[in-house]
Amino acid sequence: MKNSSGKDSILVVDDAPDTLELLQRNLESQGYQVLTASDANEAIRILGTTAVDLVITDFKMPGASGIDLIRHIRENFRDIEVMMITGYPTIESAVKAVKAGAEEYLTKPFTETELLSAVQQILEKLHGHRAINSQSPQALGSRYGFIGESEVMQKVFRFISKAATTSATVLILGESGTGKELVARAIHYNGPRSSAPFVPVNCGAIPEGLLESELFGYIKGAFTGATETRAGFFQTADGGTIFLDEISETSLSMQVKLLRVLQNKEVYMVGSTRSLKVDVRILASTNKDLVILLKKGLFREDLFFRLNVITIEIPPLRERGDDILLLTQHFATKFANELSKPEPRFSENALHVLRSYHWPGNVRELENVIQRLVVMTEGDLIEVPDLPSLMRFSALQKMGLNRSLAEVEAEYICNVLASVRGNKTRASEILGIDRKTLREKLNKIEKKPSP
């Protein structure tokens, strides 16, 4: 839990003063609040009076061991993560640490990068679980219809709040699926025009030959099939807001006509020589880089500057951290209620894959994935094998492809042993090897010098 300073709190336990000093210095350099203890008993006293997020403990210490300390933490604290460090690396010690409840296991000597990377991963997982368990999704992020508490989304909320109080044109930028229309609706319905119409127009979905008549309307007889006079989207939005989604898809000739609306607040219906005044606030969006389009001559510079009065950039989902987990639970609850099914739970590994995935389709893709999982998964626990294969493959890639085969094999053997609580017969069956081969591999791993 964050302390009053807003920093994560870490307790380091080691009987070697030099190690304590080194770890404290490295961790404090990254902004963590660090407490130290020279043995397990002192650590237990600190835990009884001080809020701690992560305990980093040595394996072998005088008196109670690191394993004893881990067991104490798991029996008495539900919201503290643990990492084991040791200068005596063996498969047995790793298995003991994992079985006792350690989230991570590092062998001495380790680099500062290895330490900080392990700490960051553990704390990210901890924050994710706290975010999910702290309050219901309905209580989170209902602000402007968004689910999210990340700092990047707080910045978006501040921009929405400011933009809503003005009548200025707003340009909303973001990848597909990030919620650009949701931002536009939030600006409209939190501003002085909220009681007037909000008219969304997808410029990329309307054929170029029809876009002008759809936007500005047409008079009877303007073209074949125009049997009556019909108002366009701008007239429909009079007094309110028009949202021009994917404005980058409009042609240069249409951009000239849109520029006239921005400058003069008037439109020409197709087939008419008289202009009509309109009182419309214009919000526009695009998932493309308009600066690049300007350089290529595909977007008018004068229209760009007219639109770019206030710019709101929506971050992609992959940059929103634990918001991914909040959205996961929100959508799981939503679809479970729609289908009258029990709300599913997600395993820790499944949540880790979801959070680590790069989400090219952003929130829309996440919503579709969760809907599929709720519909297709049997039982109430969603695990990694239930996730789409592309997502699982992407997660495996992030595990690092710069390790040797021997390193990967050793890690896998250790994980299998831990999963069966050190039962070598069962581990041999899972690995597809006999006990003798497993014993030889374990001996080789134990004799390998630590990095």
N, C-alpha and C positions, 0 to 999 in steps of 0.2 A: 504494500500500500504506500502511496505517496505520503511523504512526511510533510510538515508545514512548509518546507522549502520547495516542495514539488519534485524532489529528487527521489529516485529509487534507492532503497536502503539495503545494503549488503553487509552481512556479518561474515567475517573471515576467521576461521579457527585453525590454528597451526601452532605446534610447540616450538617451531624455529623462528626466533625474532627476525632474522634476515628475510625469511619468506613472508612473514606478516608485513614487514615494511615495504617489500617489493610489490606485493599484491595491492596493498593500500594505495601506494603511489600510482600504480597503473590504473586502478579503478577510479580514483579521485580525479585523475587527469581527464576522464570521460564524463565527469559531472555526477558520479554516483556518491551518495553519502555512505561512508565505510566505517563500520565498527569492527573491533578486533578482540579476539579471545585466545589465550594460550592453551586452553584445554576444554574438554567437553563440559565440565561442570560450570566453568565460568560462562560458557556460551549459553547453557540452560538458564543461568541467572539473568543474562541479558535478554533472552527471549521472553522471559516472564514479565519484563517491565518495558520493553521497547518494541515498536512495530518494525518488522523486518520483512523484506520481500524475498531475499535469496540468502541462503547459507552456503558458503564455500568452505568445506572442511577437509582436513588432512585425514588419511586413512588410519595410520598408526600414530598414536599419541600416548603418553603416560596416563595410566588410569583408564577411564572409559575411552573406547575407540571411536573413530568416526562413524562406524556402523552403529554403535550404540546411540550416538547423537542423532543419526538419521532416523532410527526407530523411534526415539523420543519425539522428534518433530512430527513424524507421521501419525503418531498416536495422540498428540496433543494440539496440533495446529493444522488446519485445513487449507490455509491460504499462504503457505510458504514453500518455495521451491528449494531444492538442494542440489549442489554439485560436489562430487568427490574428487579430490586430487591426491596423488600418491607417488612416492618415489620407488615403490615396490610393485611394479605392474605384473599381475598374473591374471589368468582367466578366472580363477577362483575368486579373487578380490573384486573383479569386475562384476561377476555374477552376484556376489554378496551385496555389492553396492546397489545394483539394479533391483534386486529382490527386496532390499530394505526400503527402497523408494527414491534413490538418487535419479535426478533427471538427466544428468550428464556425468561423464567420467573422464578426467584428464590425467595423463601420466607426466611426471617431472623428468627432465626439464621440458617445459612447453614455452612457446613464444608468446609475446604480448598479444600478437594478432590472434592466436588460437584461443587465448583466454578471453579476450574481449568479444570475439565472435560467439563463443559458447555462452557467455553471459547475456549477450544481446538476444540470442535465440530463445534462451530460457525465459527472459523477462517479457519478450514479445508474446510467447505462449501464455504466460501468466496474465498479462494484461488482457489478452483475448478472452480467457475464461472469466476474468472478473467483469469484463464488459458485458458478456452474455448473461452472467448470473446476477449482476447488480440490480437490474430492474427490467421490467417488461419492455419489449420493443415499442409498444404503444406509448410508453412514457419517454422513450428516447426519440429524438429527432423528428417529432411530429411538426417541428418548426418548418414552415413552408412546404410541408408534405415530404420532407426528406428524412431518411433514417441515417444518422451519422453523427459522430462526436469528434472526428479527427480535426486537427488544427486547420488543415487545408479546406475543410468544409465550413468551419467556423468563419474563415475568411470570405467564402462565398456568401454565407448568411449576412455578413456585415455589408457586402456590396449590394445584396438584394435590398436590405433595409434602407440604404442610402438612395438607391436608384428608384425605389417605390415612391419616395417623397417628391420626386421631380417629374417634369414632363419631357426630359431629354431622351433622345434616341439611344437605345442600348444595343450593343453588338455582343452576342453571347457565343463564345467559342468553346469547342470541346469535341472529343471523339464521339462517334456514333454510340448511342446507348448510355450516355452519361447523364441525361436528364435536362437537355437544353429547353425543351418545352415546359418542363416543370418549373424551371427558373423564370421563364417568361410569364407563366401563370401566377407565380408568386409575386412578381413585380406588379402585375396588373391588379390582382385581388387584394393587395396590401396598399394600394395607392388611391388617389382621389377619384379615379375612373372605375372603381370596383363594381359599381352598380350598372355600368354601361357594358356593351358587348365586348367579349374577347374572341377574336376571330383568328384561328391558326390556319396558315396556308403553307402546304408543302410545295415549294416552287419546283422541286425536282420531280414531283409526281404528276405534274400537269404538262401535257405536250406544249411545246413552244408556240404552236399555232393557235392554241386556245388560251394561253396564259393571260394575254392582254384583255380579252373579253371577260375572263373569269375575275380578274383583279378590278377592272374599271367598269364593267358592264357594257351593254350595247343597246342601241335603239332599234326599233322595228324596221326591218328592211336593210339593215347594215350589211348583211351578207345572206347567202342562201340558207334558209332554215331559221332566220331571225324573224319569227312570226309575231313577236311581241317585244316590247322594251323590257329589259331586265337589268336590275342593279347588280353591281359587282361587289366583291369582298370589301373594298374600301368604303362604299356607301353603307354596307351592312354594319361596318365597324364604327360608323360615325358617332363621335362622342366617347368612344372607347379606345380599344387597342387592337392593332393588327400585328400578328406575329408571322414574319416572313422566314419560314424555316428553310435552310439550305439555299440561301440567297445567292451563293456562289454558282448555282446551276443556271441562273438566268443569262440570257444572251446580252451582248453589248447594246443592242437596240432597245431591249427592255430595260436595261440599266439606265439609259437616258430618260426614259419615261418615269421610272421610279425616282430619279434625281429631281425631276420637275415636281413630283408630289411632295418631296421633302422640302424643296425650296419655297414653293408657292402655296402648298396646302390645297391643291386643286387637281382634279382628274378630268380627262376627256373620255367620255364613253365612246366605244367604237361606233363610227358612223356619224358622230356629232361634231359640230364645229364650235360648240359652246362649252366652256369649262364649268365644272361644278365644284364649289368649295366643300372641303371635308375637314372635320376636326378629329383627326386620328393620331394617336401616338403610335410610332413605329418601333417595334422590336424586331431584330433580325438575328439569325444564327447561321453558322456554318461549321462543318467538320474539317474544312480545308484551310490551308495557310494562305490567307488573302494577299500577304506580301509577295509570295511566290507567284500568285496569279497576276498581281500587278506587274511584276517584272516580265511576265510572258505576254502581257497585253490582253489578258482574258478577263480582267476586271478593271472598271474605270476608277482612276485615282480620285476624282472629285466625289464619286458616290461613296468610296471607302471612307474619306474624311468626314462626309456627312453622317455616315452610320456610326463611325468610331468616336462618338462623343463620350460614352461610358462603355467600357469593355469589361465583361465578366468572363473569366476563364474557369471552366469546370474541370477539376482534375480527373484523370482516368481512375478507374476503380483500383488499379494496382498500386496507386500512390496514396490510398486512403487507409492503409493499415488495418486496424481492428474493426473499422466500419464494415469490412467484408464479413466478419463474424456476426455483427449485429444484423446486417441485411440477410444473412443466411437464416438466422432464427426467425426474423420477421417473415420471410417468404415461406419458411417451413410451417409456421403457425397459420399463415394465411391459407395455404393450399390444403393443409390438414383439416382446417375448419370447413373449407369448401367441399371436401370429399367426405366429411364426417368420419375421419380417421384419427387415431391417436397421434398426437404431435411427436414426430420422430426425434431421436437423440442422435448426435454425431460423435463418433469416437475421436479421441485426441489426434490420431494420425490422419483421419479424414479432414478434421478442421485444419490441420497443418497443411495438407495438400491444397485445400480451398484457399487458404490465406496466401500460399506461395505461388499459386497459378497467376499467369500474367493477364488474364481476362481481356482479350482483344475486343470482345463485344460488350465489355463493361457491365453496368447494372442489369441491362436487358438480358445479357447472356447468363448472368448469375441467376436471375429470376427463372429463366427457362430451365436451367440445370436443376434447380431445387424443385421446380414443379415436376420434372421428370422423375427425380428421386422419390418424391412423396408418392407419386402414382405407381411407380414400378417396383420399389423396394418392399420385400416381404419383411414383416416384423417392424419393430420400432427403433432399431439401431442401424444407422447408416455407417458403413465402414469403407475403407479405401477401395476394395474390390467393387463396390457398388457405383463408384464414380466413373465418369466417361474415360475410356482408355487414353484418349489424347491428353487429358488432364493428369492422369497417373504417370504417363510417359514424361510429361513436362516436369513433374515433381522429381522424378528420378534423375533427370538431367541436371537439376540444381544441386544434387547431392555431391557433384564434383566428378569430372571425368579425367582428372589429372592424377589419380591414385593408381598404384600398381595393382595387379590382379591379386597378389599376396595380401595386400592391405585390405582390399575389399572382402576377400575370403575370410580373413581373420575377424573382421568386424561382423560378418554374417554368422560365423560360427558362434561368436560370443553372444549375439542377439538370440540365436536359436537356443543356446544353453540357458540363457536368462529366462526365455519364454517357458521352458519346461522345468524351471527351478533346479537346474544343474543335473537333471536326470540324463546321464550319458547314453543309456540304452534308447530312450525316446528320442534324444537328439540325433543319434546315429540313424534312426529310422527316417526322420524328417530330412536329414542331409543325404540320405541314400548311400551311406557308407557303413562299413562294419566298425565295431568298437575299437579294434586295433588301429585302423586308419585314423579314426577320430583321436585316439590317444596320441598317435604320432604327430598329428597336426597340432594338438594342444601343446605338446612338448616343444615343437618348433616355434610356436608363438611365444611361449614363456621364455625361451632362450634368446629370442630376438632382442637385441639391445634397444633400449628406448631412445627416441629421437632427442 
